[in-house]
Amino acid sequence: MKQYDYLIVGAGLWGSVFAHEATKRGKKCLVIDRRPHIGGNTYCESTEGINVHVYGAHIFHTNDKEIWDYVNSFVEFNRYTNSPVANYKSELYNLPFNMNTFYQLWKVRTPEEAKAKIAEQVQEAGIKNPQNLEEQAISLVGTDMYEKLIKGYTEKQWGRKATELPAFIIKRLPVRFTYDNNYFNDRYQGIPMGGYNKLTEGLLKGSELRLNVDFFQHRQELSNLAETLVYTGKIDEYFDFQFGALEYRSLRFDHQVLDTDNYQGNAVVNYTDAETPYTRILEHKHFEFGTQPKTVVTHEYPQEWTPGAEPYYPINDEKNDSLFRRYKALAERENVIFGGRLAEYRYYDMHQVIGSALKRTRVHFGEE
């Protein structure tokens, strides 16, 4: 008899949901993480009484009432609505692209005027069959918005020219012909009151937890403790990079405490010009409508991923997706449960991570 039913590698959302669901079904789980904290990239740190999103802004949004009710069963979510502002060389624009943006850019007041302006610029560009991100963006919103609000930000984010990026990245660009600054169309959105740690603490209740533990340094010893391994780390690392390393974009965060109660008046301000080295500034207190006397801001710098850096965004181009399929074929021959953003080499929003983990546990336990 093994000591645990499941060894879960990774205390992020996917692993935590699996641990909760398995524990609920009477199973014994050991959850490990190489970091000194739970929650993966959703981890928050209290600074000056403000819950700082250490690994960048995490705004929960979903149309799935089951998932919304699920997360709210662990912690109540507030009514935060994501309404970012774009700063282009000190000019301010509302996001996502909506009638406020069009008025700020062109002084047009009606949807008809805005549509005509976009159509005129698209026609002038003469793009019939978009082949890359630049052409796709111009065909959706015209050249003015592309040059001011998309090009610089996107090229900083991905570290590549927009003409070298695939068109699909921007196909779902939100464009609205209403005066509505709500970034997400989802019915439910908010931030956990008291921070995301409350959510993962609730999910991990009843599981044994060991932090600062690197699975790969004690692989055999740890694997021998449990009947089944659940792995949420990088799939290529699990297989010792035998086909080569999958590529990611990474991020660097510069957190600062400022002696003011309100630095920028908004939780998220994007810097869309090419010259500013960071992509955005976060002011964390606004996620929870904070009234603390000081504030904490974070400058977010995109960077190339190198071994040892945190992998944030999978680069789902043809080369990397082909490489992932080779690792996936290996994974399907293992008696291991693989799940989450790194194991599935997919960019997941939080509700998608939770949905994926819930579905996988139900399938695993023969419930669907």
N, C-alpha and C positions, 0 to 999 in steps of 0.2 A: 504493500500500500504506500502510495506517495503521500507526502505531507500536505499537498494542496491539489485541488482539482485543476486550477489554472494558474500559470505564471503569466502575468500580463506585463509586457515590456513597453513602458510608456504610460505616464500618468496624465496625458492630455485628455481631451474630450472623448475621443474614440475609445481609448482604453478604459477611461473612467465609466463611460456608459456601459461597456461590456461587463466591467466588474460589478456594477450595480445590478444589472439584469441577472448575472450569474448568481450573485449573493442572494437576490430575491428568490431564486429557485433552489436555495439551500446548498449552493456550492461554496467551496472555500477558495478564496483568491489571494494570491500574493502579487502586489503591484510594485514594480520597480521603475526608477527613473534615474538617468545619469545626472540630471540637474538637481539642485538643492531644494526644489520646490515642486508642488503639484500644479496641474492646470496647463502644462505646455505653454503655448504662446498666448493663452488667455490670462496668464498669471498677472495679478495686480499687486502693487506694493504701496503701502500707506505712507505718504510723505506730507507733512503739514496737515494731516487729517484728510488728504485727498487720495483717492484710489487711482494710482498711476498705472496706466496700461503699459507695462514694461516693454512689451514686444510690439508696440504699435496699436492703433485704434481697433477695438473689437466692438462692433455694433451689431447686435442680434436682430435679425429680421427674417420673417418667414410668412408664407401663406398657409402653412400647415397647422391647423388648430391643435392637432394631437401633439405635435412637437412643442408648440407654444405652451400648452397646458402642462406638458411633461417638465419643461425647464422651470415653469412657475411653481411646480410642486416642491421644488427645492429652495427657491428664493424668489421673492416678488420682484418683477421687473418694473422699471419706471416707464414714463411716457416719452422718453427721449426720441426725437425725430432728427434724423441726419439731414442737415441742410448746409453742406460745405460752401465756402466762398473761395473763388479763384482770384489770385493776385497776379496780374501780368504787368510787370514793370510799374507797380504802384496803382494801376487801374484795377478796380474791384468788380467782379462779376458773380452773379448767383449761379450755383450749380444745383441739379443737373441743368442742361440746356432747356430753358423754358422762356415764357414771354418776358420775364424780368431780364433774362440774359440778352434777348433780342433787343429789348428797349435800350439796355445799357450799351449795346454794341452799335446799333443802327438807328435808335430813336423811333423804331416802328412801334405802333400801339395795338395793332390788331393781328390775329392769326393769319389773315389773308395777306397782309403786308409782309409778315415774317416769312411765310411760305414762298411768296413771290421773290423775295430777296435771296433766299436759299436756292430756289430754282434757277434764278439768273446766274448765280455763281457756279452752280453745278454745270449748267449748259456751257458757260465760258470755259470751264476746265476740260470739257469734252471727254470725260471718262465714261465709257460705255460698259466695260467689264473690269471692275477693280481687281488688280493683281496683288496688291500689298496693302498694308495698313494706311499709308498716306492716301492712296487712291480711294480706298473704302471710306475713310473719314470725310474726305472732300465730297464724295458722292452722297453722303448723308447730310452734311451740315454746311457745305460750302467752304470757300478758301479762308474767309476772315476768321471764323471760329476755329478752323483747323490751325491756322498760323498762330493765333493768340492763346488758345486754350487747350490744344491737344498736342501739337508737335513737340514743343520743348519738354513738357511733362512726360510724355510717353517715351521719348528718346532717353531722358534721364532714368526713367523707371526701368527700362529694359537694356540700357547700355548699348543700343543699336540704332541705326538710322531707321526712321519710319518706313522707308522704302524697302528695308530688308526684313521687316516684320510681316507675318502673315495677316491677311485681311480679317480672318475670323476673330482675332482678338478684340476688334472694335465693332463687330456686327450688331451687338446688343446695346450700343450706345444710347442711353435714354435721351429722347428728344420730345418735349411736350409743347403743345401750343396752348397752354394755360399758364396763369400766374401761380405756379406751384413749385416751391423750393424743396419739397420733400424728395430726397434722392431716391429712395426705394419705393417701388410700387406695392410692396408687400403689405398685407393687411395688419400684421403684427410687427412691432419693433420696439426696442427699448434696451436698457442697460440694467443688470442686476443691482438692486439697491444694496449698497455695501460692497459691491465689486464681484468679479467673476469667481474669486476664491470660494465664496459661499456656495456656488453651484458645484464646483468640483469636490469640495469638502462633503457636501450632501451625497454626491454620487459615490464617493469612496468610503462612506460610512459602512463599517462591517467588513471591509477588506483589510488585510495586513499591508502596510506600506513601508518600503525601504527606499530612501532617497540617496543621492550621491553614489549610486551603484551603476557601473557600466556593464551591461549584459555581456559584451564581447570580451571583457577581461576575466569573466567567471562563467563562461558560456555553459560548459558541461556541468559544472557544479550546480548552477541555477536550474538548468533544464531538468536535472535529475530530481528536483524537488516537487515537480508537478506532473500530472497526467497529460495535460495539454498546454501547449505554448500559444499565446496570443501575442503577435508581434506588430507593433505600430511604428517602428522605426523605418529607416531608409531600406528599401528592398535590395538595392545593389550592395549595401554594406552587409546585409544578412548573408549574401552569397559571396562575400569577400571580393567584390568588384571584379569577378572573374571575366566579365565581358567588357569591363570599363565602367567609369563613373557616369551616372546620370547628371545632367547639368541643372543648375538652379540660378535664380537671382537671390541675392542676399540683401540685408538692410543693416544700417548702423544707426543707433539712436543716441542723441545727445540730450539728456534730461537736465533741466535747470530749474531751481527754485528761485522765483522772483519776488521781490518785496513790494508787490502790488496786488490788489484784490482782483484785477481783471486786465489781462494783457492784450487780448485781441478781440474779445467780445463774441467769440465763436469757438466751438470745440475743434473744428478742422478748417484750416486755411491752406489751400493748395497754391504752390508757386509754380506757375506754368511757363515762365521764360526759361531759356536754355542757360542763361548766365548764373542764375541762383543755383548753388550746388545741391541744395536739399529740395525734396519734392513737396513737403508740407510741414506745417507747424501744428502740433496738437496742444490744446489747453484742456487738461484732463478734468478740471473741476466742472466744466460745462456739461460733461456727460451725465453728471448727477445733480445739476443745478446748485452747485456748491456756493456757499457764502463765506468761505474761510478768508481770513485777512491776507493770506499770501496765495500765490498760484504756482503751478508747476507746468512748464512747457517742454515740449519735446520736438527737436528738429530731426527729421527723418531723411537719412541719406541712402539712396540705393547704391548697391555695389555688386561686383561680380562675386559669385560664390567660390570660395577656395576651401580645401579641406580644413576642418576646424571651425569654420564659420557656420552660422545657423542657415540652413536651407529654407527659404521662404516660398518662392514661386517656382514651380516646375516650368521648365522651358519646353512646352509641349509642341515642339516642331517635329518634322518627319524623322530626323535623325534620332532624337531622344525617345520618341514614341516607339520607334522600331526597336531600340535597345531595351526599353521597358518591356515590350512584348516577349523578348527573350527571357528576361528575369521572371516575368509572370508565368511563363511555361514551366520554369523550374519550380516556382512556388506552388503550382497546382499539383506537383508530384510530392510535395512535403506534407506531413501530417501536422500542419501548423495553420492557425487562423491568422491571415494577414489582413490588416484594415487600417484606414486612415489616410491622411494626405500624403505621407511619405511612403507608406507601403503600397499605396495604389497609384502613386505618382500623378496626383490630380490636385488642382486647386479647388479646395472645398470651402464654402462658407460654413459658418458654425452649425446652422440648422441642417446642412447637408451631411456634415460629419455625424451629427446625432442620428439623423435618419438612416445613414449607412450602418451605424453600429447597432441600432435597434433592429433593422432588417436582418443583419447578419446573426444576431443572437437568436432571433425567432427561427430562422432557418436552421441554425445549429441545434437548437433544442426541439426541432421537429414540429414547430408551431405554424409554419407556413411553407 
